[in-house]
Amino acid sequence: MIWIVAYISSVLGAFLTIVAMTVIRQEERHNVGRLGWLGLVLLSPPVGLALFLWLGGRKISAEHSERKLVDLPPAESGSDCSRTGLEQMLERRGLRSPTIGNKTKLLYETEDVYDAFIDLIDRAEHTLYLMTFIMDERNCTRQIVERLCERARDGLQVRLLCDGFGCFQMSDDQLDQIREAGGRAERFKPMSQLSRLAYLNFRNHRKLAVADGARAILGGANLVEEELHDSGEEEPWVDMSVLIEGPAAAQLQAVFCSDWNFTTEEELPPVDFERPNPPEQPEGTRMTVMPIGPDGPDEILEDYWNFMINRAEDRIWICTPYFVPTAQSMRCLESACRRGVDVRILVPEDSDLPPVDYARIDYMDDLQHLGGTLHRYQKGMVHAKIGIVDEMAVLVGSANFDVRSFFLNYELSVAIHDKSTIQQFSDWYESLLPDCELGLPKHTVWRSTLGLGARLFASEL
């Protein structure tokens, strides 16, 4: 009898393994964590399949999959001609041609970011829209919320959107303050305790503040104390945001309106993009607004990076808190190293997500072997998301250089094309290097083992 039971169990286990591996292969077009899930299925087919169906995969609900491309306002007259191969590629993939006449200011000091938020709020005349992945309830965020309430009482249209996962532990107190003042505040896809782990993907990781469709703050900074205030007690986070004044702000506002209308029953009107007079400085900063996720061109971030890396001749400088590249992007970086391109990756020594620090070990080891350089920042958390390639473009925004930003989040970045602004980002990047250690820490069996394990499930990090 025992042999019959053993035989039936082995057949059932083999059948479940085949079913689970087939499901994973069909769902995972990009090898997003495929090896890790296959390994778990082989160890325990029923458990592995159940966990994958619950937690794994590039799940996307019908409401996300049915979202249309964000309808960005067209570029103003005179800038509708894409000049470079990159600009032409982005336009053919569904983005608008670059806008011109933008003014930009880099915000990399915590106090500058806070001051820029306050100034944006105070100078607004009609509309104030803010979007963030994480909000805390400490001093700086409270002050921003109080200022938003004042403007709402002044009669401005105030809207605040925070992500349901990123703000899961935040109370409704600050959101209720804005509502009571006459504004509106909502969570993007709010989550229950049970659903919090089941729907990790397609969260709204965008960070944006925009006033009157004319001025905007875009970047990596959330509304949290570490990124808005230097208390002196501990090192503030190193981040990068950009203050943008000009036609690109109207396109960024269109992204907010699209997210807001998707989340709520309200239909914010389209942005008024009429510009009777040409910009005083028609060149200014030339930039392409790039919505990433279900409402952007499919796989646009990977297309952007692979295009840029394959055409790089001199340098590829990346700053990211989490370095977990896709398989294709990793092969492109390896090829760039073989061509002699100056490939630099700047990451924090210790990020706020330790498993991701282990996951990057094998990737960086491979790049170092081919001539790439790893810079480990020693003076705190680096949260900036910057990519500089030659003098072709710099990419800045909310997207990390990891699988989650490439395929599993809503992100928002801009590609800046003019050399003078690219040089400003290059100068900032180089200013961080004296506070970095070169290369990977000393290899140990423990670090290598953790690195391998983390890499298997890199997409879920």
C-alpha positions as CSV (number, residue, x, y, z in Angstrom):
1,M,0.0,0.0,0.0
2,I,2.8,2.4,0.9
3,W,4.3,2.0,-2.6
4,I,1.0,2.9,-4.2
5,V,0.8,6.0,-2.1
6,A,4.4,6.9,-2.9
7,Y,3.8,6.4,-6.6
8,I,0.7,8.5,-6.6
9,S,2.4,11.2,-4.6
10,S,5.4,11.3,-7.0
11,V,3.1,11.5,-10.1
12,L,1.1,14.2,-8.5
13,G,4.2,16.1,-7.5
14,A,5.6,15.8,-11.0
15,F,2.3,17.0,-12.5
16,L,2.1,20.0,-10.2
17,T,5.8,20.9,-11.0
18,I,5.0,20.9,-14.7
19,V,1.9,23.0,-14.2
20,A,3.7,25.5,-12.0
21,M,6.7,25.8,-14.3
22,T,4.4,26.3,-17.3
23,V,2.5,29.0,-15.4
24,I,5.7,30.8,-14.4
25,R,7.1,30.6,-17.9
26,Q,3.9,32.0,-19.5
27,E,3.7,34.9,-17.0
28,E,7.3,35.9,-16.8
29,R,8.2,37.3,-20.2
30,H,11.2,39.1,-18.7
31,N,12.7,36.5,-16.4
32,V,11.3,38.6,-13.5
33,G,12.3,36.4,-10.6
34,R,11.8,33.2,-12.7
35,L,14.8,31.3,-11.4
36,G,13.9,31.9,-7.8
37,W,10.3,30.8,-8.3
38,L,11.3,27.7,-10.3
39,G,13.7,26.7,-7.6
40,L,11.0,27.0,-4.9
41,V,8.5,25.0,-7.1
42,L,11.1,22.2,-7.5
43,L,11.6,22.1,-3.7
44,S,7.8,22.0,-3.0
45,P,5.5,22.2,-6.0
46,P,2.2,22.9,-4.1
47,V,3.7,25.5,-1.8
48,G,5.8,27.1,-4.6
49,L,2.8,27.4,-7.0
50,A,0.5,28.8,-4.3
51,L,3.1,31.4,-3.2
52,F,3.8,32.4,-6.8
53,L,0.1,32.8,-7.6
54,W,-0.2,35.0,-4.5
55,L,3.0,37.0,-4.4
56,G,4.9,36.5,-7.6
57,G,4.8,37.5,-11.2
58,R,4.1,40.6,-13.2
59,K,0.5,40.6,-12.1
60,I,-1.6,43.4,-13.5
61,S,-5.3,43.7,-12.9
62,A,-7.8,44.5,-15.7
63,E,-8.1,48.1,-14.6
64,H,-4.3,48.6,-15.0
65,S,-4.1,46.7,-18.2
66,E,-6.9,48.8,-19.7
67,R,-5.3,52.1,-18.9
68,K,-4.5,54.1,-22.0
69,L,-1.3,56.0,-22.7
70,V,-1.2,59.3,-20.8
71,D,-2.4,62.1,-23.2
72,L,0.4,64.5,-22.9
73,P,-0.1,68.0,-24.3
74,P,1.9,68.4,-27.5
75,A,5.2,70.3,-27.6
76,E,4.9,74.0,-28.5
77,S,5.4,75.2,-32.0
78,G,9.1,75.1,-33.0
79,S,10.1,72.1,-30.9
80,D,8.2,69.3,-32.7
81,C,11.2,68.2,-34.6
82,S,13.2,65.4,-32.9
83,R,16.9,66.0,-33.5
84,T,18.7,62.9,-32.3
85,G,18.2,59.2,-32.7
86,L,17.2,59.0,-29.0
87,E,14.5,61.6,-29.4
88,Q,13.2,59.9,-32.6
89,M,13.1,56.6,-30.8
90,L,11.1,57.9,-27.9
91,E,8.7,59.7,-30.2
92,R,8.2,56.5,-32.3
93,R,7.5,54.6,-29.0
94,G,4.6,56.9,-28.2
95,L,6.1,59.8,-26.3
96,R,5.8,63.4,-27.3
97,S,8.7,65.2,-28.9
98,P,10.8,67.2,-26.5
99,T,9.6,70.6,-25.2
100,I,12.0,73.6,-25.3
101,G,12.2,76.8,-23.3
102,N,12.2,75.1,-19.9
103,K,14.1,76.4,-17.0
104,T,15.6,73.9,-14.6
105,K,17.2,74.0,-11.1
106,L,18.9,71.0,-9.5
107,L,17.6,70.4,-6.0
108,Y,20.1,68.1,-4.1
109,E,20.3,69.7,-0.7
110,T,17.6,68.7,1.7
111,E,16.8,72.3,2.7
112,D,16.6,73.3,-1.0
113,V,14.0,70.6,-1.7
114,Y,11.9,71.7,1.3
115,D,12.2,75.4,0.3
116,A,11.2,74.6,-3.3
117,F,8.1,72.8,-2.1
118,I,7.1,75.7,0.1
119,D,7.8,78.3,-2.6
120,L,5.8,76.2,-5.2
121,I,2.8,76.1,-2.8
122,D,3.0,79.7,-1.9
123,R,3.2,81.0,-5.5
124,A,0.4,78.9,-6.9
125,E,-2.5,80.8,-8.2
126,H,-5.1,78.2,-9.3
127,T,-4.1,74.6,-8.9
128,L,-1.7,72.6,-6.6
129,Y,-1.2,68.9,-7.3
130,L,1.1,66.7,-5.3
131,M,1.9,63.0,-5.7
132,T,4.3,60.9,-3.6
133,F,5.0,57.3,-2.8
134,I,5.7,57.7,0.9
135,M,4.6,60.4,3.4
136,D,5.6,60.5,7.1
137,E,3.9,62.4,9.8
138,R,6.9,64.3,11.1
139,N,7.7,68.0,11.2
140,C,8.5,68.9,7.6
141,T,5.6,67.0,6.1
142,R,3.2,68.5,8.6
143,Q,4.3,71.9,7.7
144,I,3.8,71.2,4.0
145,V,0.3,69.8,4.7
146,E,-0.5,72.8,6.8
147,R,0.6,75.1,3.9
148,L,-1.6,73.1,1.5
149,C,-4.5,73.5,3.8
150,E,-4.0,77.3,3.9
151,R,-4.0,77.4,0.1
152,A,-7.1,75.2,-0.1
153,R,-8.9,77.7,2.2
154,D,-7.7,80.4,-0.1
155,G,-9.8,78.8,-2.8
156,L,-7.1,76.9,-4.8
157,Q,-7.8,73.5,-6.2
158,V,-5.5,71.3,-4.0
159,R,-5.1,67.6,-4.7
160,L,-2.8,65.2,-2.9
161,L,-2.2,61.5,-4.0
162,C,-0.1,59.1,-2.0
163,D,0.4,55.4,-2.7
164,G,-1.6,52.9,-0.8
165,F,1.4,50.6,-0.2
166,G,4.0,53.2,0.4
167,C,1.8,55.1,2.9
168,F,0.2,51.9,4.4
169,Q,1.2,52.8,7.9
170,M,0.4,56.5,7.7
171,S,-2.8,57.5,9.4
172,D,-5.6,59.4,7.7
173,D,-5.0,62.5,9.9
174,Q,-3.1,64.6,7.4
175,L,-5.4,63.5,4.5
176,D,-8.4,64.5,6.6
177,Q,-6.8,67.9,7.3
178,I,-6.6,68.7,3.6
179,R,-10.2,67.5,3.0
180,E,-11.5,69.6,5.9
181,A,-9.7,72.6,4.4
182,G,-11.5,72.2,1.1
183,G,-9.0,70.2,-0.8
184,R,-9.0,66.5,-1.7
185,A,-6.5,63.8,-0.7
186,E,-6.6,60.1,-1.7
187,R,-4.5,57.0,-1.6
188,F,-3.6,55.3,-4.9
189,K,-5.1,51.8,-4.7
190,P,-5.5,51.6,-0.9
191,M,-4.7,48.2,0.6
192,S,-6.0,46.1,3.4
193,Q,-3.7,44.2,5.8
194,L,-4.3,41.0,3.9
195,S,-3.8,42.4,0.4
196,R,-0.7,44.3,1.3
197,L,1.6,41.5,0.3
198,A,-0.5,40.2,-2.5
199,Y,-0.4,43.4,-4.6
200,L,3.2,44.6,-4.4
201,N,3.3,45.4,-8.1
202,F,2.1,48.4,-10.0
203,R,2.4,50.7,-7.1
204,N,2.6,54.4,-7.8
205,H,6.3,55.2,-7.1
206,R,6.1,58.7,-8.7
207,K,7.1,61.9,-6.9
208,L,5.7,65.1,-8.3
209,A,4.4,68.5,-7.3
210,V,3.0,70.8,-9.9
211,A,1.4,74.3,-9.7
212,D,-0.8,75.8,-12.4
213,G,0.7,73.6,-15.1
214,A,3.6,76.0,-15.2
215,R,6.1,74.9,-12.4
216,A,6.9,71.4,-11.2
217,I,9.2,69.5,-8.8
218,L,10.1,66.1,-10.1
219,G,12.6,63.6,-8.7
220,G,13.3,60.9,-6.1
221,A,12.4,62.7,-2.9
222,N,9.4,61.5,-1.0
223,L,7.6,63.7,1.6
224,V,9.7,62.3,4.5
225,E,11.9,64.1,7.0
226,E,15.2,62.5,5.9
227,E,14.8,64.1,2.4
228,L,13.4,67.5,3.5
229,H,15.4,68.4,6.6
230,D,19.0,68.1,7.9
231,S,18.5,67.7,11.6
232,G,22.2,67.3,12.3
233,E,21.5,64.2,14.3
234,E,22.1,61.8,11.3
235,E,23.2,62.2,7.7
236,P,20.3,63.3,5.5
237,W,19.6,61.2,2.5
238,V,21.3,62.2,-0.8
239,D,18.6,62.7,-3.4
240,M,18.0,64.6,-6.6
241,S,14.9,66.5,-7.6
242,V,14.5,69.1,-10.3
243,L,12.5,72.3,-10.3
244,I,11.1,72.7,-13.8
245,E,9.4,75.9,-15.1
246,G,8.0,75.8,-18.6
247,P,6.0,73.7,-21.0
248,A,7.3,70.4,-19.6
249,A,5.4,71.2,-16.4
250,A,2.1,71.1,-18.3
251,Q,2.9,67.6,-19.5
252,L,3.8,66.6,-16.0
253,Q,0.5,67.9,-14.7
254,A,-1.2,65.8,-17.3
255,V,0.4,62.7,-15.8
256,F,-0.9,63.7,-12.3
257,C,-4.4,64.3,-13.7
258,S,-4.4,60.9,-15.4
259,D,-3.4,59.1,-12.1
260,W,-5.9,61.1,-10.2
261,N,-8.8,60.4,-12.6
262,F,-7.8,56.7,-12.6
263,T,-7.9,56.6,-8.8
264,T,-11.0,58.7,-8.1
265,E,-14.4,59.5,-9.6
266,E,-13.3,63.1,-10.3
267,E,-12.3,64.1,-13.8
268,L,-9.7,66.8,-13.6
269,P,-9.8,68.8,-16.8
270,P,-7.1,68.7,-19.4
271,V,-4.2,71.1,-19.1
272,D,-4.4,74.4,-20.9
273,F,-1.3,74.4,-23.0
274,E,-2.0,77.4,-25.1
275,R,1.1,79.6,-25.4
276,P,0.4,82.8,-27.4
277,N,4.0,84.0,-27.2
278,P,7.1,81.9,-27.9
279,P,9.5,81.2,-25.0
280,E,12.0,84.0,-24.3
281,Q,14.8,81.5,-24.5
282,P,13.6,79.1,-27.2
283,E,16.3,76.6,-26.5
284,G,16.4,76.6,-22.7
285,T,16.4,73.0,-21.3
286,R,15.2,70.5,-23.9
287,M,13.4,67.6,-22.2
288,T,11.2,64.6,-22.9
289,V,8.6,63.6,-20.2
290,M,8.6,59.9,-19.8
291,P,5.7,58.2,-17.9
292,I,6.7,54.6,-17.1
293,G,4.2,51.9,-16.3
294,P,0.8,50.7,-17.5
295,D,0.0,54.2,-18.7
296,G,3.2,54.7,-20.6
297,P,4.7,53.0,-23.7
298,D,5.2,49.3,-23.0
299,E,8.7,48.6,-21.6
300,I,9.8,52.1,-22.4
301,L,12.4,52.3,-19.6
302,E,14.3,49.2,-20.8
303,D,14.1,50.4,-24.4
304,Y,15.5,53.8,-23.3
305,W,18.4,52.3,-21.4
306,N,19.3,49.6,-23.9
307,F,19.3,52.2,-26.7
308,M,21.5,54.6,-24.7
309,I,24.0,52.0,-23.4
310,N,24.5,50.4,-26.8
311,R,25.2,53.9,-28.4
312,A,27.5,55.1,-25.6
313,E,31.0,56.0,-26.7
314,D,32.6,57.7,-23.6
315,R,30.7,57.2,-20.4
316,I,27.7,55.6,-18.7
317,W,27.3,57.1,-15.2
318,I,24.5,55.6,-13.1
319,C,23.5,56.7,-9.6
320,T,20.8,54.5,-8.0
321,P,20.0,53.2,-4.5
322,Y,19.1,49.8,-5.9
323,F,21.1,48.2,-8.7
324,V,19.2,45.1,-9.9
325,P,19.4,45.3,-13.8
326,T,17.3,43.3,-16.2
327,A,19.0,40.5,-18.1
328,Q,19.1,42.6,-21.3
329,S,20.3,45.7,-19.7
330,M,23.1,43.8,-17.9
331,R,24.3,42.3,-21.2
332,C,24.3,45.8,-22.7
333,L,26.4,47.2,-19.8
334,E,28.8,44.2,-20.1
335,S,29.2,45.0,-23.8
336,A,29.8,48.7,-23.0
337,C,32.6,47.6,-20.6
338,R,34.2,45.5,-23.3
339,R,34.1,48.5,-25.7
340,G,36.1,50.5,-23.2
341,V,33.2,52.8,-22.1
342,D,33.6,54.4,-18.7
343,V,30.9,52.5,-16.8
344,R,30.3,53.8,-13.3
345,I,27.7,52.7,-10.8
346,L,27.2,54.8,-7.6
347,V,25.2,53.2,-4.8
348,P,25.0,53.7,-1.1
349,E,27.2,51.5,1.1
350,D,24.1,50.4,3.0
351,S,20.7,51.1,1.6
352,D,17.4,51.0,3.4
353,L,16.7,47.6,1.8
354,P,19.6,45.3,2.8
355,P,18.4,42.3,0.6
356,V,18.9,44.5,-2.4
357,D,22.4,45.3,-1.3
358,Y,23.2,41.6,-1.5
359,A,21.3,41.2,-4.8
360,R,23.7,43.6,-6.5
361,I,26.9,41.7,-5.6
362,D,26.9,39.3,-8.5
363,Y,26.0,42.0,-11.0
364,M,28.7,44.4,-9.8
365,D,31.3,41.6,-9.6
366,D,30.7,40.8,-13.3
367,L,30.9,44.5,-14.3
368,Q,34.1,45.0,-12.3
369,H,35.7,42.0,-14.0
370,L,35.1,43.7,-17.3
371,G,36.4,47.1,-16.3
372,G,33.3,48.8,-14.8
373,T,33.6,50.8,-11.6
374,L,31.5,50.6,-8.4
375,H,31.4,53.6,-6.1
376,R,30.0,52.9,-2.6
377,Y,28.9,56.1,-0.9
378,Q,30.0,56.2,2.7
379,K,28.1,59.2,4.2
380,G,24.5,57.9,4.3
381,M,21.7,56.8,2.1
382,V,21.9,57.7,-1.6
383,H,18.3,57.8,-3.0
384,A,19.0,59.7,-6.2
385,K,18.1,58.1,-9.5
386,I,20.3,59.6,-12.3
387,G,21.7,58.2,-15.5
388,I,24.2,60.2,-17.6
389,V,25.3,58.8,-21.0
390,D,28.0,60.7,-22.9
391,E,26.5,64.2,-23.7
392,M,23.4,62.7,-25.2
393,A,21.1,62.8,-22.3
394,V,20.6,62.5,-18.6
395,L,17.6,60.6,-17.1
396,V,16.3,61.9,-13.8
397,G,13.1,61.1,-11.9
398,S,11.7,58.3,-9.7
399,A,12.9,55.2,-11.6
400,N,15.7,53.1,-10.0
401,F,17.9,50.9,-12.1
402,D,16.1,47.8,-11.1
403,V,13.6,45.3,-12.3
404,R,10.8,46.8,-10.2
405,S,11.1,50.2,-11.8
406,F,11.6,48.8,-15.3
407,F,8.5,46.6,-15.2
408,L,6.6,46.6,-11.9
409,N,6.0,50.2,-10.8
410,Y,4.4,53.4,-12.0
411,E,7.4,55.7,-12.5
412,L,8.0,59.2,-13.8
413,S,11.2,60.5,-15.3
414,V,12.4,63.1,-17.7
415,A,15.2,62.8,-20.3
416,I,17.2,66.0,-20.6
417,H,18.9,66.5,-23.9
418,D,20.9,69.8,-23.7
419,K,24.6,69.8,-22.9
420,S,24.7,72.6,-20.4
421,T,22.1,70.9,-18.1
422,I,23.8,67.5,-18.5
423,Q,27.0,69.1,-17.3
424,Q,25.4,70.3,-14.1
425,F,24.3,66.7,-13.4
426,S,27.8,65.5,-14.2
427,D,29.4,68.0,-11.8
428,W,27.0,66.9,-9.0
429,Y,27.8,63.2,-9.7
430,E,31.5,63.9,-9.5
431,S,31.1,65.8,-6.2
432,L,29.9,62.6,-4.5
433,L,33.0,60.5,-5.6
434,P,35.4,61.7,-2.8
435,D,33.0,60.3,-0.3
436,C,32.9,56.9,-1.9
437,E,34.9,53.7,-1.6
438,L,35.8,51.9,-4.8
439,G,34.8,48.3,-5.6
440,L,32.9,45.7,-3.7
441,P,33.6,44.9,-0.1
442,K,35.7,41.9,0.7
443,H,34.1,38.6,-0.5
444,T,33.0,36.1,2.1
445,V,31.2,32.9,1.8
446,W,28.3,34.4,3.8
447,R,28.0,37.5,1.5
448,S,28.2,35.4,-1.6
449,T,25.5,33.0,-0.4
450,L,23.2,35.8,0.5
451,G,23.9,37.6,-2.8
452,L,23.0,34.5,-4.7
453,G,19.8,34.0,-2.8
454,A,18.8,37.6,-3.1
455,R,19.5,37.6,-6.8
456,L,17.1,34.7,-7.4
457,F,14.2,36.8,-6.0
458,A,15.6,40.2,-7.1
459,S,12.3,41.3,-8.8
460,E,10.3,40.9,-5.6
461,L,12.7,43.2,-3.7
